[in-house]
Amino acid sequence: MTGSDRTAPTPARGPGAPPAEPAPDCSGPVCITCSDTAVPVTVLRLLGDDLAEVRTAAGTREEVSVALVEAAVGDVVLVHAGEAIGRADPP
């Protein structure tokens, strides 16, 4: 398979479902849907339900899911699409 003929898979659809929209073309250097970027943020507070309040590099506060990582207050986690996907090693 070459980069020019790759597309994201589409989910299975049941009978009577409307036709699926075509999947985005991810043949470039990054996915056009998400840019394949994880952003480091600092955990300020654990909120329960696998959520945390974090501070971004720009100084804004956001709520993200930490369901996939073991995070503690003060940890730097890598967030992609609102989901912490890993912890960054301390400097």
VENNOR-V671608 format. One line per field, one symbol per residue. burial: # if it has 16 or more other C-alpha atoms within 10 Angstrom, else .. Layout:
BEGIN
burial=???
END
This chain:
BEGIN
burial=.........................#...........#.#######....######......####....##..######..#####....
END
